[in-house]
Amino acid sequence: MVQRVNYRRRLSYNTKSNRVRISKTPGGNLRYLHVKKPAKGPRCGDCGLALSGIPALRPREYTRLNKSQ
């Protein structure tokens, strides 16, 4: 029989910001892991190509990045 799994956050709808994948814990239980959205990264305003040398991160993660990276 299939084990039922519940969302771990308050948002209870299957939206883009609420993506999950099923993971098995060491205790043998199934648990939802919330997956972050994939980042597109900064793009050129003229041609739309990705800017080289700048990593593709979510907007909040740029604040923790070194200036040289």
C-alpha positions as CSV (number, residue, x, y, z in Angstrom):
1,M,0.0,0.0,0.0
2,V,1.2,3.5,-0.8
3,Q,2.2,5.8,2.0
4,R,0.4,9.1,2.1
5,V,2.6,12.3,2.3
6,N,1.5,15.8,3.5
7,Y,3.0,19.2,2.6
8,R,5.3,20.5,5.3
9,R,4.5,24.2,4.8
10,R,1.3,26.1,5.1
11,L,0.7,26.5,1.4
12,S,-1.5,23.5,0.5
13,Y,-1.8,23.9,-3.3
14,N,0.3,22.5,-6.1
15,T,1.7,25.8,-7.4
16,K,5.0,26.8,-9.0
17,S,6.3,28.0,-5.7
18,N,5.3,24.8,-3.8
19,R,7.2,22.1,-5.8
20,V,8.2,19.1,-3.9
21,R,9.9,15.7,-4.3
22,I,9.6,12.6,-2.2
23,S,12.5,11.5,-0.1
24,K,12.9,8.5,2.1
25,T,14.3,9.2,5.5
26,P,16.7,6.9,7.4
27,G,13.8,5.7,9.5
28,G,12.1,4.4,6.4
29,N,9.4,7.1,6.2
30,L,8.5,9.1,3.1
31,R,8.8,12.8,3.4
32,Y,8.2,15.7,1.0
33,L,11.3,17.9,0.3
34,H,10.5,21.4,-1.0
35,V,12.5,22.2,-4.1
36,K,13.7,25.7,-4.9
37,K,12.8,27.2,-8.2
38,P,15.5,26.9,-10.9
39,A,17.3,30.2,-11.5
40,K,17.6,31.7,-15.0
41,G,20.3,34.2,-14.2
42,P,20.9,37.7,-15.5
43,R,20.5,38.3,-19.2
44,C,21.6,40.9,-21.7
45,G,19.0,43.6,-22.3
46,D,19.7,43.8,-26.0
47,C,20.1,40.2,-27.2
48,G,18.7,38.2,-24.3
49,L,21.8,36.0,-23.9
50,A,23.0,35.0,-20.4
51,L,25.7,37.2,-19.1
52,S,29.0,35.3,-18.9
53,G,30.8,35.1,-15.6
54,I,27.7,35.7,-13.4
55,P,26.2,32.6,-11.9
56,A,22.5,31.9,-12.2
57,L,21.1,32.2,-8.7
58,R,17.8,33.2,-7.1
59,P,17.6,36.9,-6.4
60,R,18.2,36.6,-2.6
61,E,21.3,34.5,-3.1
62,Y,23.2,37.3,-4.9
63,T,23.4,39.2,-1.6
64,R,25.6,36.4,-0.1
65,L,27.9,36.2,-3.1
66,N,31.4,37.7,-3.1
67,K,31.9,40.7,-5.5
68,S,34.7,38.7,-7.3
69,Q,32.4,35.7,-8.0
